[in-house]
Amino acid sequence: MNAVLWPLVIDVRVQERATDKRGVRIWFPFFILWPLLLLLVALVLVVSVIVDLALLASGARYHRYTLLVLSTMRLLSQTRGIHAHVDSDGSLVTVDIY
Amino acid sequence: MNEDRKRILDMLADGKITSDQAEMLIDSLGAPVEPVPAPAPSPSAGWPSGPSAGGTPKFMYVKVRSSGKDTVDVKIPLALLRAGLKLTSLIPPQAMEQINESMAASGMSIDFNNLKPEDIEDVIESLREMEVNIVSADGDNVRVFCA
């Protein structure tokens, strides 16, 4: 299940300790891009399957573009859980991917 | 009469401060001490401080502490590393050759062609015992571990 669940939300917070108490918070609902991504992935998968079949028929050694696309999608889904926090010169930057 | 008040009056008597300054100082003695707000807890406060003793690690932690009080905390899911390593085994050979050449030019002679999918789990498992701890001469500290 986790393998296909892309990031839901990307939360970015920037705060200046000295001047700006509340700072800036960008809460990006990544899930609204899911339908667009699904459409794009479906199209790419169709093309990659055709290319792989053509490569296989021609006897090419490498014919794994479909797996490459699927693995890339899996890589995107595994970005969930990334957390980065930087505190430098009074500036706080926090990035969370849920 | 407490010691501070007596010292202020002595300074006034000696002519070291004016009566206005003395009054201000005495007023400040009686002023309630404002509580210092506690610093906000760091988002990484609950993170483990070192590699896990047992079990499969879930995250890779990178912690940087500079002598100038700058801090960087990064938590990366090991599943991402696993997916990335699996992806490298699927990259077309021509592209992989270019990647290897670029990495060799940068001083990192790692041949990803030798990385087989069945080795990836072993790599992840062995990360459990890995800990990188660099302390520079000027007090900067970089730690990388999995927990």
gemmi code that builds the backbone of each chain (N, CA, C; Angstrom):
import gemmi

chains = {
    "A": [
        ("MET", (0.841, -1.205, 0.000), (0.000, 0.000, 0.000), (0.869, 1.245, 0.000)),
        ("ASN", (1.920, 1.193, 0.868), (2.808, 2.329, 0.988), (3.566, 2.586, -0.313)),
        ("ALA", (3.728, 1.514, -1.082), (4.517, 1.627, -2.299), (3.850, 2.519, -3.330)),
        ("VAL", (2.539, 2.681, -3.243), (1.850, 3.475, -4.257), (1.251, 4.760, -3.691)),
        ("LEU", (1.429, 4.996, -2.412), (0.847, 6.194, -1.810), (1.844, 7.350, -1.906)),
        ("TRP", (1.578, 8.245, -2.812), (2.464, 9.390, -3.001), (2.305, 10.364, -1.831)),
        ("PRO", (3.200, 11.325, -1.727), (3.089, 12.286, -0.617), (1.741, 13.011, -0.609)),
        ("LEU", (1.218, 13.191, 0.589), (-0.067, 13.868, 0.737), (0.115, 15.382, 0.853)),
        ("VAL", (1.051, 15.755, 1.708), (1.211, 17.169, 2.035), (2.702, 17.496, 2.143)),
        ("ILE", (3.077, 18.653, 1.642), (4.443, 19.155, 1.844), (4.333, 20.433, 2.672)),
        ("ASP", (4.971, 20.431, 3.803), (4.852, 21.534, 4.756), (6.212, 22.226, 4.879)),
        ("VAL", (6.253, 23.492, 4.499), (7.509, 24.263, 4.576), (7.283, 25.454, 5.497)),
        ("ARG", (8.136, 25.587, 6.497), (8.039, 26.708, 7.435), (9.348, 27.498, 7.466)),
        ("VAL", (9.231, 28.787, 7.323), (10.416, 29.662, 7.379), (10.150, 30.718, 8.445)),
        ("GLN", (11.107, 30.877, 9.333), (10.902, 31.794, 10.455), (12.196, 32.524, 10.769)),
        ("GLU", (12.075, 33.847, 10.950), (13.221, 34.643, 11.403), (13.073, 34.823, 12.903)),
        ("ARG", (14.051, 34.393, 13.633), (13.947, 34.486, 15.097), (13.808, 35.927, 15.587)),
        ("ALA", (14.603, 36.821, 15.001), (14.686, 38.178, 15.542), (13.493, 39.047, 15.149)),
        ("THR", (13.120, 39.028, 13.887), (12.139, 39.999, 13.395), (10.725, 39.430, 13.273)),
        ("ASP", (10.629, 38.278, 12.712), (9.311, 37.749, 12.370), (8.964, 36.570, 13.279)),
        ("LYS", (8.000, 36.800, 14.165), (7.713, 35.743, 15.134), (6.953, 34.576, 14.512)),
        ("ARG", (6.010, 34.878, 13.630), (5.180, 33.805, 13.079), (5.801, 33.175, 11.845)),
        ("GLY", (6.482, 33.979, 11.053), (7.147, 33.456, 9.869), (6.180, 33.112, 8.752)),
        ("VAL", (6.674, 32.357, 7.810), (5.885, 31.974, 6.635), (5.700, 30.472, 6.652)),
        ("ARG", (4.504, 30.027, 6.377), (4.247, 28.592, 6.325), (3.540, 28.255, 5.019)),
        ("ILE", (4.151, 27.386, 4.258), (3.538, 26.941, 3.009), (3.121, 25.490, 3.196)),
        ("TRP", (1.845, 25.289, 3.179), (1.286, 23.950, 3.388), (0.711, 23.518, 2.048)),
        ("PHE", (1.484, 22.734, 1.312), (1.072, 22.398, -0.050), (0.401, 21.030, -0.100)),
        ("PRO", (-0.886, 21.007, -0.424), (-1.583, 19.709, -0.520), (-1.223, 18.994, -1.819)),
        ("PHE", (-0.214, 18.157, -1.722), (0.302, 17.478, -2.908), (-0.743, 16.541, -3.516)),
        ("PHE", (-1.695, 16.100, -2.696), (-2.673, 15.120, -3.199), (-3.554, 15.678, -4.310)),
        ("ILE", (-3.617, 17.013, -4.413), (-4.437, 17.559, -5.516), (-3.761, 17.338, -6.873)),
        ("LEU", (-2.466, 17.009, -6.831), (-1.758, 16.715, -8.086), (-1.871, 15.241, -8.479)),
        ("TRP", (-2.407, 14.436, -7.570), (-2.465, 12.989, -7.832), (-3.196, 12.639, -9.132)),
        ("PRO", (-4.390, 13.210, -9.392), (-5.084, 12.837, -10.640), (-4.247, 13.149, -11.877)),
        ("LEU", (-3.585, 14.321, -11.841), (-2.747, 14.710, -12.969), (-1.563, 13.751, -13.121)),
        ("LEU", (-0.969, 13.395, -11.984), (0.167, 12.465, -12.003), (-0.249, 11.087, -12.503)),
        ("LEU", (-1.410, 10.646, -12.043), (-1.904, 9.328, -12.466), (-2.080, 9.272, -13.978)),
        ("LEU", (-2.639, 10.347, -14.523), (-2.845, 10.432, -15.972), (-1.501, 10.385, -16.694)),
        ("LEU", (-0.552, 11.158, -16.171), (0.785, 11.218, -16.770), (1.484, 9.860, -16.707)),
        ("VAL", (1.382, 9.224, -15.542), (2.028, 7.919, -15.354), (1.398, 6.873, -16.279)),
        ("ALA", (0.081, 6.931, -16.410), (-0.607, 5.975, -17.291), (-0.111, 6.118, -18.725)),
        ("LEU", (0.016, 7.363, -19.166), (0.503, 7.614, -20.525), (1.934, 7.115, -20.707)),
        ("VAL", (2.778, 7.437, -19.724), (4.192, 7.023, -19.798), (4.303, 5.502, -19.772)),
        ("LEU", (3.467, 4.868, -18.957), (3.509, 3.404, -18.862), (3.130, 2.745, -20.187)),
        ("VAL", (2.115, 3.302, -20.851), (1.705, 2.753, -22.155), (2.878, 2.827, -23.136)),
        ("VAL", (3.511, 3.994, -23.170), (4.658, 4.179, -24.085), (5.798, 3.232, -23.718)),
        ("SER", (6.083, 3.124, -22.410), (7.224, 2.291, -21.979), (6.973, 0.810, -22.274)),
        ("VAL", (5.730, 0.377, -22.127), (5.416, -1.032, -22.436), (5.636, -1.300, -23.930)),
        ("ILE", (5.185, -0.365, -24.758), (5.377, -0.524, -26.214), (6.870, -0.553, -26.547)),
        ("VAL", (7.635, 0.357, -25.927), (9.089, 0.418, -26.192), (9.757, -0.877, -25.739)),
        ("ASP", (9.373, -1.358, -24.547), (9.972, -2.591, -24.017), (9.674, -3.787, -24.915)),
        ("LEU", (8.428, -3.862, -25.392), (8.056, -4.976, -26.278), (8.836, -4.901, -27.589)),
        ("ALA", (9.003, -3.680, -28.102), (9.763, -3.504, -29.347), (11.224, -3.887, -29.142)),
        ("LEU", (11.792, -3.479, -27.994), (13.194, -3.811, -27.694), (13.371, -5.320, -27.526)),
        ("LEU", (12.390, -5.922, -26.837), (12.441, -7.369, -26.617), (12.381, -8.121, -27.941)),
        ("ALA", (11.490, -7.645, -28.844), (11.329, -8.296, -30.147), (12.583, -8.150, -31.003)),
        ("SER", (13.259, -7.009, -30.829), (14.470, -6.780, -31.645), (15.703, -7.432, -31.025)),
        ("GLY", (15.541, -8.030, -29.852), (16.651, -8.744, -29.217), (17.600, -7.858, -28.437)),
        ("ALA", (17.140, -6.659, -28.083), (18.005, -5.748, -27.313), (18.215, -6.298, -25.900)),
        ("ARG", (19.401, -6.018, -25.354), (19.746, -6.559, -24.033), (18.926, -5.871, -22.930)),
        ("TYR", (18.705, -4.571, -23.097), (17.974, -3.828, -22.062), (16.538, -3.557, -22.515)),
        ("HIS", (15.577, -4.002, -21.731), (14.164, -3.748, -22.047), (13.380, -3.666, -20.736)),
        ("ARG", (13.803, -2.713, -19.899), (13.167, -2.613, -18.579), (12.688, -1.188, -18.283)),
        ("TYR", (12.255, -0.477, -19.317), (11.802, 0.907, -19.115), (10.528, 0.971, -18.272)),
        ("THR", (9.658, -0.038, -18.421), (8.425, -0.059, -17.622), (8.758, -0.188, -16.139)),
        ("LEU", (9.689, -1.094, -15.833), (10.113, -1.258, -14.434), (10.774, 0.015, -13.910)),
        ("LEU", (11.490, 0.685, -14.800), (12.160, 1.934, -14.419), (11.128, 3.000, -14.030)),
        ("VAL", (10.057, 3.088, -14.816), (8.995, 4.065, -14.519), (8.322, 3.713, -13.192)),
        ("LEU", (8.021, 2.426, -13.014), (7.363, 1.999, -11.769), (8.259, 2.246, -10.551)),
        ("SER", (9.552, 1.989, -10.730), (10.482, 2.221, -9.619), (10.598, 3.705, -9.288)),
        ("THR", (10.533, 4.539, -10.314), (10.587, 5.985, -10.080), (9.359, 6.440, -9.285)),
        ("MET", (8.212, 5.869, -9.623), (6.983, 6.196, -8.880), (7.100, 5.733, -7.419)),
        ("ARG", (7.715, 4.569, -7.234), (7.911, 4.056, -5.876), (8.857, 4.971, -5.092)),
        ("LEU", (9.889, 5.438, -5.780), (10.851, 6.351, -5.148), (10.141, 7.629, -4.674)),
        ("LEU", (9.242, 8.125, -5.524), (8.483, 9.334, -5.162), (7.622, 9.068, -3.926)),
        ("SER", (7.018, 7.892, -3.880), (6.138, 7.575, -2.747), (6.931, 7.435, -1.437)),
        ("GLN", (8.192, 7.003, -1.542), (8.988, 6.796, -0.323), (9.559, 8.087, 0.229)),
        ("THR", (9.291, 9.196, -0.422), (9.759, 10.475, 0.138), (8.914, 10.875, 1.349)),
        ("ARG", (7.800, 10.206, 1.554), (6.975, 10.488, 2.742), (7.774, 10.157, 3.997)),
        ("GLY", (7.786, 11.092, 4.915), (8.539, 10.871, 6.152), (9.843, 11.652, 6.201)),
        ("ILE", (10.188, 12.315, 5.102), (11.409, 13.135, 5.110), (11.169, 14.357, 5.994)),
        ("HIS", (12.149, 14.638, 6.804), (12.062, 15.815, 7.669), (13.415, 16.507, 7.637)),
        ("ALA", (13.389, 17.806, 7.407), (14.647, 18.575, 7.432), (14.432, 19.835, 8.250)),
        ("HIS", (15.366, 20.104, 9.130), (15.267, 21.283, 9.998), (16.617, 21.991, 9.995)),
        ("VAL", (16.606, 23.240, 9.577), (17.858, 24.014, 9.516), (17.699, 25.255, 10.373)),
        ("ASP", (18.649, 25.468, 11.248), (18.664, 26.648, 12.113), (20.000, 27.337, 11.885)),
        ("SER", (19.959, 28.437, 11.139), (21.217, 29.098, 10.787), (21.040, 30.605, 10.818)),
        ("ASP", (21.939, 31.284, 11.503), (21.932, 32.758, 11.594), (20.558, 33.298, 11.989)),
        ("GLY", (19.923, 32.669, 12.909), (18.629, 33.144, 13.393), (17.464, 32.808, 12.490)),
        ("SER", (17.686, 32.090, 11.413), (16.604, 31.678, 10.520), (16.311, 30.197, 10.728)),
        ("LEU", (15.042, 29.899, 10.832), (14.625, 28.506, 10.996), (13.874, 28.072, 9.746)),
        ("VAL", (14.304, 26.982, 9.171), (13.603, 26.435, 7.997), (13.294, 24.974, 8.295)),
        ("THR", (12.045, 24.616, 8.179), (11.636, 23.242, 8.422), (10.838, 22.736, 7.227)),
        ("VAL", (11.209, 21.574, 6.746), (10.493, 20.961, 5.618), (10.034, 19.573, 6.056)),
        ("ASP", (8.762, 19.320, 5.926), (8.199, 18.001, 6.256), (7.419, 17.498, 5.052)),
        ("ILE", (7.609, 16.237, 4.756), (6.802, 15.618, 3.694), (5.993, 14.501, 4.345)),
        ("TYR", (4.676, 14.628, 4.249), (3.786, 13.637, 4.868), (3.138, 12.763, 3.798)),
    ],
    "B": [
        ("MET", (17.427, 46.263, 55.632), (17.977, 46.795, 54.384), (18.910, 45.745, 53.757)),
        ("ASN", (18.615, 45.430, 52.541), (19.470, 44.398, 51.971), (20.770, 45.003, 51.431)),
        ("GLU", (21.642, 44.118, 51.017), (23.011, 44.516, 50.638), (23.021, 45.427, 49.407)),
        ("ASP", (22.167, 45.113, 48.416), (22.143, 45.897, 47.169), (21.679, 47.331, 47.421)),
        ("ARG", (20.603, 47.431, 48.247), (20.063, 48.756, 48.557), (21.116, 49.606, 49.291)),
        ("LYS", (21.827, 48.971, 50.209), (22.850, 49.670, 50.985), (23.983, 50.163, 50.070)),
        ("ARG", (24.325, 49.307, 49.091), (25.415, 49.664, 48.172), (25.011, 50.876, 47.311)),
        ("ILE", (23.748, 50.912, 46.890), (23.259, 52.042, 46.075), (23.315, 53.334, 46.902)),
        ("LEU", (22.870, 53.233, 48.152), (22.879, 54.419, 49.013), (24.307, 54.891, 49.304)),
        ("ASP", (25.201, 53.952, 49.433), (26.623, 54.309, 49.620), (27.163, 55.040, 48.403)),
        ("MET", (26.778, 54.549, 47.195), (27.231, 55.191, 45.951), (26.648, 56.599, 45.862)),
        ("LEU", (25.402, 56.781, 46.312), (24.771, 58.105, 46.313), (25.493, 59.029, 47.292)),
        ("ALA", (25.816, 58.473, 48.475), (26.510, 59.267, 49.493), (27.910, 59.668, 49.028)),
        ("ASP", (28.536, 58.786, 48.269), (29.883, 59.083, 47.756), (29.845, 60.009, 46.546)),
        ("GLY", (28.653, 60.266, 46.023), (28.519, 61.140, 44.864), (28.819, 60.452, 43.542)),
        ("LYS", (28.834, 59.154, 43.573), (29.132, 58.411, 42.343), (27.920, 58.392, 41.412)),
        ("ILE", (26.732, 58.447, 41.966), (25.505, 58.483, 41.160), (24.608, 59.602, 41.666)),
        ("THR", (23.697, 60.056, 40.812), (22.766, 61.114, 41.195), (21.584, 60.483, 41.940)),
        ("SER", (20.757, 61.342, 42.537), (19.595, 60.832, 43.280), (18.595, 60.153, 42.343)),
        ("ASP", (18.475, 60.711, 41.090), (17.567, 60.086, 40.117), (18.030, 58.670, 39.758)),
        ("GLN", (19.349, 58.558, 39.570), (19.899, 57.230, 39.232), (19.723, 56.253, 40.393)),
        ("ALA", (19.911, 56.795, 41.608), (19.739, 55.944, 42.794), (18.302, 55.456, 42.905)),
        ("GLU", (17.354, 56.394, 42.643), (15.929, 56.032, 42.715), (15.593, 54.952, 41.679)),
        ("MET", (16.163, 55.162, 40.487), (15.902, 54.189, 39.414), (16.448, 52.805, 39.771)),
        ("LEU", (17.632, 52.824, 40.351), (18.255, 51.538, 40.728), (17.466, 50.844, 41.837)),
        ("ILE", (17.016, 51.663, 42.824), (16.249, 51.066, 43.934), (14.912, 50.519, 43.429)),
        ("ASP", (14.287, 51.273, 42.474), (13.029, 50.782, 41.887), (13.242, 49.453, 41.162)),
        ("SER", (14.371, 49.386, 40.460), (14.627, 48.154, 39.688), (14.868, 46.958, 40.599)),
        ("LEU", (15.314, 47.255, 41.825), (15.530, 46.142, 42.766), (14.211, 45.495, 43.160)),
        ("GLY", (13.189, 46.352, 43.278), (11.898, 45.816, 43.722), (11.050, 45.284, 42.592)),
        ("ALA", (11.468, 45.554, 41.359), (10.660, 45.128, 40.212), (10.631, 43.609, 40.114)),
        ("PRO", (9.456, 43.081, 39.801), (9.389, 41.622, 39.659), (10.232, 41.159, 38.475)),
        ("VAL", (10.862, 40.079, 38.677), (11.704, 39.515, 37.610), (10.819, 38.863, 36.562)),
        ("GLU", (10.958, 39.353, 35.313), (10.133, 38.776, 34.242), (10.676, 37.414, 33.864)),
        ("PRO", (9.779, 36.446, 33.755), (10.267, 35.106, 33.397), (10.810, 35.096, 31.964)),
        ("VAL", (11.935, 34.448, 31.803), (12.530, 34.316, 30.464), (11.764, 33.233, 29.715)),
        ("PRO", (11.215, 33.597, 28.531), (10.454, 32.558, 27.812), (11.344, 31.389, 27.417)),
        ("ALA", (10.813, 30.228, 27.638), (11.581, 29.027, 27.304), (11.680, 28.904, 25.795)),
        ("PRO", (12.844, 28.535, 25.281), (12.962, 28.376, 23.834), (12.051, 27.261, 23.324)),
        ("ALA", (11.505, 27.501, 22.115), (10.611, 26.493, 21.530), (11.371, 25.197, 21.311)),
        ("PRO", (10.749, 24.090, 21.649), (11.462, 22.820, 21.461), (11.745, 22.578, 19.985)),
        ("SER", (12.943, 22.086, 19.730), (13.334, 21.801, 18.351), (12.492, 20.637, 17.823)),
        ("PRO", (12.097, 20.694, 16.538), (11.326, 19.581, 15.991), (12.064, 18.247, 16.079)),
        ("SER", (13.382, 18.332, 16.188), (14.170, 17.099, 16.244), (14.472, 16.681, 17.676)),
        ("ALA", (13.795, 17.291, 18.637), (14.096, 17.004, 20.047), (13.832, 15.538, 20.408)),
        ("GLY", (12.825, 14.953, 19.794), (12.473, 13.580, 20.135), (13.200, 12.524, 19.328)),
        ("TRP", (14.133, 12.944, 18.522), (14.845, 11.973, 17.688), (15.825, 11.170, 18.527)),
        ("PRO", (16.142, 9.949, 18.074), (17.140, 9.161, 18.818), (18.513, 9.814, 18.733)),
        ("SER", (19.294, 9.578, 19.778), (20.611, 10.224, 19.836), (21.716, 9.360, 19.239)),
        ("GLY", (21.373, 8.122, 18.892), (22.389, 7.244, 18.316), (21.745, 6.069, 17.622)),
        ("PRO", (22.571, 5.208, 17.057), (22.028, 4.047, 16.337), (21.181, 3.162, 17.255)),
        ("SER", (20.170, 2.543, 16.667), (19.309, 1.661, 17.454), (20.071, 0.394, 17.828)),
        ("ALA", (19.798, -0.091, 19.040), (20.516, -1.278, 19.526), (20.063, -2.543, 18.802)),
        ("GLY", (18.792, -2.617, 18.514), (18.277, -3.812, 17.849), (17.139, -3.466, 16.914)),
        ("GLY", (16.703, -4.436, 16.143), (15.599, -4.210, 15.230), (16.068, -3.567, 13.937)),
        ("THR", (15.155, -3.543, 12.978), (15.499, -2.976, 11.681), (15.378, -1.458, 11.743)),
        ("PRO", (16.416, -0.742, 11.337), (16.320, 0.720, 11.359), (15.311, 1.213, 10.333)),
        ("LYS", (14.649, 2.308, 10.654), (13.615, 2.858, 9.771), (14.072, 4.153, 9.095)),
        ("PHE", (14.934, 4.890, 9.782), (15.337, 6.193, 9.258), (16.849, 6.375, 9.324)),
        ("MET", (17.357, 7.185, 8.421), (18.747, 7.634, 8.512), (18.712, 9.075, 9.031)),
        ("TYR", (19.521, 9.341, 10.036), (19.558, 10.666, 10.643), (20.879, 11.342, 10.316)),
        ("VAL", (20.801, 12.577, 9.920), (22.008, 13.389, 9.695), (21.894, 14.605, 10.607)),
        ("LYS", (22.860, 14.766, 11.495), (22.828, 15.884, 12.444), (24.127, 16.674, 12.313)),
        ("VAL", (23.986, 17.936, 12.062), (25.157, 18.810, 11.942), (25.049, 19.900, 13.008)),
        ("ARG", (26.095, 20.037, 13.783), (26.153, 21.084, 14.805), (27.422, 21.894, 14.560)),
        ("SER", (27.264, 23.157, 14.231), (28.462, 23.967, 13.998), (28.824, 24.715, 15.274)),
        ("SER", (30.062, 25.142, 15.326), (30.506, 25.893, 16.506), (29.789, 27.236, 16.591)),
        ("GLY", (29.276, 27.716, 15.465), (28.545, 28.981, 15.447), (27.071, 28.819, 15.767)),
        ("LYS", (26.700, 27.722, 16.402), (25.324, 27.436, 16.858), (24.364, 27.091, 15.720)),
        ("ASP", (24.861, 26.984, 14.502), (23.987, 26.563, 13.411), (23.739, 25.066, 13.533)),
        ("THR", (22.521, 24.661, 13.238), (22.200, 23.237, 13.309), (21.445, 22.801, 12.052)),
        ("VAL", (21.700, 21.587, 11.647), (20.954, 20.973, 10.537), (20.561, 19.569, 10.982)),
        ("ASP", (19.294, 19.274, 10.913), (18.794, 17.946, 11.260), (17.978, 17.411, 10.090)),
        ("VAL", (18.352, 16.254, 9.611), (17.630, 15.659, 8.482), (17.285, 14.214, 8.822)),
        ("LYS", (16.051, 13.856, 8.557), (15.596, 12.475, 8.783), (15.103, 11.918, 7.448)),
        ("ILE", (15.736, 10.849, 6.996), (15.405, 10.281, 5.682), (14.912, 8.849, 5.877)),
        ("PRO", (13.750, 8.505, 5.351), (13.291, 7.111, 5.477), (14.231, 6.166, 4.729)),
        ("LEU", (14.580, 5.074, 5.358), (15.464, 4.104, 4.692), (14.772, 3.457, 3.503)),
        ("ALA", (13.432, 3.485, 3.519), (12.681, 2.950, 2.374), (13.013, 3.746, 1.106)),
        ("LEU", (13.295, 5.033, 1.294), (13.685, 5.871, 0.154), (15.035, 5.429, -0.388)),
        ("LEU", (15.948, 5.132, 0.530), (17.272, 4.641, 0.132), (17.153, 3.311, -0.604)),
        ("ARG", (16.296, 2.449, -0.065), (16.072, 1.136, -0.677), (15.516, 1.297, -2.097)),
        ("ALA", (14.514, 2.184, -2.220), (13.904, 2.418, -3.541), (14.921, 3.028, -4.500)),
        ("GLY", (15.775, 3.901, -3.971), (16.800, 4.529, -4.809), (17.818, 3.521, -5.302)),
        ("LEU", (18.225, 2.611, -4.422), (19.197, 1.585, -4.822), (18.597, 0.631, -5.851)),
        ("LYS", (17.301, 0.318, -5.658), (16.638, -0.568, -6.630), (16.533, 0.128, -7.989)),
        ("LEU", (16.316, 1.432, -7.931), (16.214, 2.198, -9.175), (17.534, 2.178, -9.946)),
        ("THR", (18.645, 2.232, -9.211), (19.949, 2.233, -9.889), (20.185, 0.934, -10.668)),
        ("SER", (19.590, -0.154, -10.165), (19.791, -1.428, -10.867), (18.960, -1.505, -12.148)),
        ("LEU", (18.062, -0.522, -12.359), (17.203, -0.533, -13.551), (17.598, 0.528, -14.570)),
        ("ILE", (18.577, 1.329, -14.213), (18.995, 2.390, -15.133), (19.655, 1.753, -16.358)),
        ("PRO", (19.331, 2.252, -17.565), (19.940, 1.679, -18.783), (21.464, 1.731, -18.726)),
        ("PRO", (22.129, 0.714, -19.310), (23.598, 0.623, -19.204), (24.336, 1.860, -19.706)),
        ("GLN", (23.839, 2.448, -20.808), (24.514, 3.633, -21.350), (24.487, 4.782, -20.340)),
        ("ALA", (23.310, 4.978, -19.725), (23.175, 6.050, -18.730), (24.031, 5.747, -17.503)),
        ("MET", (24.067, 4.466, -17.128), (24.841, 4.076, -15.938), (26.339, 4.300, -16.142)),
        ("GLU", (26.799, 4.042, -17.374), (28.221, 4.290, -17.665), (28.556, 5.766, -17.482)),
        ("GLN", (27.639, 6.627, -17.962), (27.873, 8.075, -17.828), (27.868, 8.484, -16.348)),
        ("ILE", (26.950, 7.880, -15.585), (26.884, 8.195, -14.150), (28.184, 7.775, -13.466)),
        ("ASN", (28.633, 6.567, -13.775), (29.875, 6.069, -13.156), (31.081, 6.933, -13.517)),
        ("GLU", (31.125, 7.379, -14.792), (32.233, 8.237, -15.218), (32.203, 9.570, -14.483)),
        ("SER", (30.993, 10.125, -14.350), (30.865, 11.419, -13.651), (31.264, 11.281, -12.191)),
        ("MET", (30.864, 10.167, -11.579), (31.203, 9.963, -10.173), (32.695, 9.729, -9.996)),
        ("ALA", (33.288, 8.987, -10.932), (34.730, 8.752, -10.860), (35.494, 10.064, -11.016)),
        ("ALA", (34.982, 10.938, -11.894), (35.628, 12.240, -12.079), (35.548, 13.082, -10.811)),
        ("SER", (34.517, 12.848, -10.008), (34.356, 13.586, -8.743), (35.065, 12.896, -7.584)),
        ("GLY", (35.758, 11.815, -7.879), (36.518, 11.129, -6.828), (35.759, 10.015, -6.137)),
        ("MET", (34.565, 9.700, -6.632), (33.778, 8.615, -6.022), (33.697, 7.460, -7.020)),
        ("SER", (34.584, 6.515, -6.873), (34.623, 5.413, -7.834), (33.735, 4.265, -7.349)),
        ("ILE", (32.435, 4.502, -7.412), (31.469, 3.460, -7.055), (30.824, 2.967, -8.346)),
        ("ASP", (30.926, 1.685, -8.588), (30.332, 1.121, -9.795), (28.974, 0.513, -9.432)),
        ("PHE", (27.913, 1.222, -9.818), (26.571, 0.741, -9.481), (26.168, -0.484, -10.292)),
        ("ASN", (26.957, -0.788, -11.335), (26.656, -2.008, -12.103), (26.845, -3.256, -11.248)),
        ("ASN", (27.722, -3.115, -10.255), (27.991, -4.271, -9.389), (26.930, -4.464, -8.307)),
        ("LEU", (26.045, -3.475, -8.162), (25.019, -3.556, -7.120), (23.830, -4.366, -7.626)),
        ("LYS", (23.637, -5.517, -7.026), (22.533, -6.376, -7.460), (21.341, -6.203, -6.511)),
        ("PRO", (20.114, -6.390, -7.035), (18.926, -6.186, -6.190), (18.951, -7.022, -4.910)),
        ("GLU", (19.513, -8.237, -5.000), (19.521, -9.098, -3.808), (20.508, -8.598, -2.738)),
        ("ASP", (21.443, -7.716, -3.135), (22.413, -7.178, -2.167), (21.853, -5.977, -1.397)),
        ("ILE", (20.782, -5.394, -1.931), (20.280, -4.147, -1.359), (19.827, -4.338, 0.090)),
        ("GLU", (19.117, -5.439, 0.347), (18.638, -5.691, 1.715), (19.812, -5.848, 2.685)),
        ("ASP", (20.885, -6.481, 2.202), (22.076, -6.628, 3.050), (22.692, -5.269, 3.370)),
        ("VAL", (22.702, -4.390, 2.355), (23.252, -3.038, 2.553), (22.428, -2.300, 3.608)),
        ("ILE", (21.107, -2.367, 3.476), (20.217, -1.679, 4.430), (20.405, -2.253, 5.831)),
        ("GLU", (20.488, -3.572, 5.901), (20.626, -4.226, 7.213), (21.941, -3.829, 7.887)),
        ("SER", (22.992, -3.743, 7.085), (24.296, -3.407, 7.669), (24.376, -1.942, 8.099)),
        ("LEU", (23.466, -1.117, 7.602), (23.462, 0.295, 8.006), (23.113, 0.463, 9.485)),
        ("ARG", (22.482, -0.581, 10.066), (22.064, -0.517, 11.472), (23.260, -0.250, 12.392)),
        ("GLU", (24.375, -0.822, 12.030), (25.556, -0.679, 12.893), (26.460, 0.473, 12.473)),
        ("MET", (26.061, 1.171, 11.424), (26.909, 2.254, 10.929), (26.711, 3.529, 11.745)),
        ("GLU", (27.787, 4.189, 12.034), (27.698, 5.515, 12.632), (28.906, 6.327, 12.189)),
        ("VAL", (28.616, 7.465, 11.582), (29.690, 8.381, 11.174), (29.650, 9.548, 12.139)),
        ("ASN", (30.776, 9.836, 12.757), (30.841, 10.939, 13.722), (32.113, 11.732, 13.448)),
        ("ILE", (31.928, 12.908, 12.869), (33.084, 13.744, 12.508), (33.084, 14.972, 13.407)),
        ("VAL", (34.189, 15.187, 14.083), (34.349, 16.387, 14.911), (35.544, 17.153, 14.370)),
        ("SER", (35.290, 18.361, 13.874), (36.393, 19.138, 13.300), (37.130, 19.899, 14.406)),
        ("ALA", (38.256, 20.457, 14.033), (39.099, 21.160, 15.013), (38.394, 22.382, 15.584)),
        ("ASP", (37.544, 23.029, 14.773), (36.860, 24.227, 15.275), (35.513, 23.912, 15.935)),
        ("GLY", (35.290, 22.656, 16.238), (34.116, 22.291, 17.036), (32.894, 21.871, 16.258)),
        ("ASP", (32.979, 21.871, 14.936), (31.833, 21.419, 14.143), (31.688, 19.906, 14.269)),
        ("ASN", (30.463, 19.458, 14.286), (30.198, 18.034, 14.470), (29.161, 17.557, 13.445)),
        ("VAL", (29.486, 16.470, 12.766), (28.552, 15.862, 11.808), (28.352, 14.412, 12.213)),
        ("ARG", (27.102, 14.038, 12.387), (26.796, 12.651, 12.756), (25.792, 12.072, 11.767)),
        ("VAL", (26.062, 10.855, 11.343), (25.139, 10.131, 10.464), (24.934, 8.755, 11.066)),
        ("PHE", (23.696, 8.390, 11.293), (23.414, 7.057, 11.828), (21.995, 6.646, 11.439)),
        ("CYS", (21.705, 5.382, 11.638), (20.371, 4.858, 11.330), (19.725, 4.324, 12.606)),
        ("ALA", (18.462, 4.547, 12.740), (17.745, 4.058, 13.929), (16.285, 3.823, 13.591)),
    ],
}
model = gemmi.Model(1)
for chain_id, residues in chains.items():
    chain = gemmi.Chain(chain_id)
    for i, (resn, *xyz) in enumerate(residues, 1):
        res = gemmi.Residue()
        res.name, res.seqid = resn, gemmi.SeqId(i, " ")
        for name, pos in zip(("N", "CA", "C"), xyz):
            atom = gemmi.Atom()
            atom.name, atom.element = name, gemmi.Element(name[0])
            atom.pos, atom.b_iso = gemmi.Position(*pos), 0.0
            res.add_atom(atom)
        chain.add_residue(res)
    model.add_chain(chain)
structure = gemmi.Structure()
structure.add_model(model)
structure.setup_entities()
